[in-house]
Amino acid sequence: MRQNLKAYKQVDVNSSLLESNPHQIILMMFDGMLQGIAVAKGAIERKDYELKSKSITKAINILEALRKSLDFESQPEISDNFDIMYSYCIDRLADISVSLDVSAFPEVVGMLKPLRDAWFAMPESSKQEGLSLLSEKNKLAEGA
């Protein structure tokens, strides 16, 4: 039964990804990362180290994907700042995984949750502008 539920959730996530624009996908990544961090904290408190490892790995993998999505060409200064912050959060999560110090989680969440909230609250005009820029960039890449 549990496997069926897990498979159903995976199909639901895959369907959501197929129907989403890049802005929504980034928002889902932030949500998944923050969920992984919350689950890891609970797992450490319950001494469920296997779940802790899976959850921290999930959060780190999402942070790595966010780092890889940064556009250093068009926004070098902003991208550098995000890259530094994402790298720091990855390092902190790795430290937490080894030390099992749950008191360090609020620092990481405190850095990432405001980004998620700002991304969620982004005005529609900014979303459309970003999608237009992405479309133009893709057209240029196809022509090269």
C-alpha positions in Angstrom: 0.0 0.0 0.0 2.8 2.4 0.9 4.6 1.7 -2.4 1.3 2.5 -4.3 1.0 5.8 -2.5 4.6 6.7 -3.2 4.1 5.9 -6.9 1.0 8.0 -7.0 2.8 10.9 -5.4 5.6 10.6 -8.0 3.1 10.6 -10.9 1.4 13.7 -9.3 4.8 15.5 -9.1 5.7 14.5 -12.6 2.4 15.8 -13.9 2.8 19.1 -12.0 6.3 19.5 -13.6 4.9 18.9 -17.1 2.2 21.5 -16.6 4.4 24.2 -14.9 6.3 27.1 -16.3 9.9 27.8 -15.1 8.7 30.1 -12.3 6.5 27.5 -10.9 9.2 24.8 -11.1 11.6 27.0 -9.1 8.8 27.5 -6.5 8.3 23.8 -6.3 12.0 23.3 -5.8 12.1 25.8 -3.0 9.1 24.0 -1.4 10.7 20.6 -1.8 14.0 21.8 -0.3 12.3 23.4 2.7 10.2 20.3 3.2 13.4 18.2 3.1 15.0 20.4 5.7 11.9 20.1 8.0 11.8 16.3 7.6 15.6 16.1 8.3 15.1 18.1 11.5 12.3 15.8 12.7 14.3 12.7 11.7 17.4 13.8 13.8 15.1 14.5 16.8 13.7 11.0 16.4 17.1 9.5 15.7 15.9 8.2 12.3 19.3 8.7 10.7 18.4 7.0 7.4 15.5 9.5 6.8 17.8 12.3 8.0 20.3 11.4 5.3 17.7 11.1 2.5 16.1 14.4 3.5 19.3 16.4 3.8 20.5 14.9 0.5 17.3 15.9 -1.1 17.7 19.5 0.1 21.3 19.6 -1.0 20.5 18.3 -4.4 17.8 20.9 -4.9 20.2 23.6 -3.8 22.8 22.3 -6.3 20.1 22.4 -9.0 19.2 26.0 -8.0 22.9 26.9 -8.3 23.1 25.4 -11.7 20.1 27.4 -12.9 21.8 30.8 -12.1 22.3 33.0 -15.1 25.8 34.4 -14.6 25.9 35.9 -18.1 22.9 38.3 -17.8 23.0 38.8 -14.0 26.5 38.2 -12.8 26.4 40.1 -9.5 23.0 38.7 -8.4 24.1 35.2 -9.5 27.3 35.5 -7.6 25.5 36.4 -4.4 23.0 33.6 -4.8 25.8 31.1 -5.6 27.6 32.1 -2.4 24.5 31.8 -0.3 23.4 28.4 -1.8 27.0 27.1 -1.3 27.0 28.3 2.3 23.6 26.6 2.9 24.9 23.4 1.3 27.9 23.5 3.6 25.8 24.1 6.7 23.4 21.2 5.8 26.5 18.9 5.4 27.7 20.1 8.8 24.3 19.4 10.4 24.2 16.0 8.8 27.5 15.1 10.6 27.0 17.0 13.9 23.3 16.2 14.2 22.9 19.7 15.7 19.3 20.7 15.0 19.9 24.2 16.5 21.6 25.1 13.2 18.5 24.5 11.0 16.9 27.9 11.7 19.9 29.7 10.2 19.6 27.8 6.9 15.8 28.1 6.8 16.1 31.8 7.8 18.2 32.4 4.7 16.1 30.3 2.2 12.5 30.8 3.3 12.5 34.6 2.5 13.7 33.7 -1.0 10.9 31.2 -1.4 8.4 33.7 -0.1 9.7 36.5 -2.4 9.6 34.1 -5.4 6.0 33.2 -4.5 5.0 36.9 -4.1 6.7 38.0 -7.4 4.3 40.2 -9.4 2.8 38.6 -12.5 4.5 41.3 -14.7 8.0 40.2 -13.4 7.1 36.5 -14.1 6.1 37.3 -17.7 9.2 39.4 -18.2 11.3 36.5 -17.0 9.5 34.1 -19.3 10.0 36.4 -22.2 13.7 36.7 -21.5 14.0 32.9 -21.2 12.2 32.5 -24.5 14.5 35.0 -26.3 17.6 33.3 -24.8 16.3 29.9 -26.0 15.8 31.2 -29.5 19.3 32.6 -29.6 20.7 29.3 -28.4 18.8 27.4 -31.1 20.2 29.8 -33.8 23.8 29.4 -32.7 
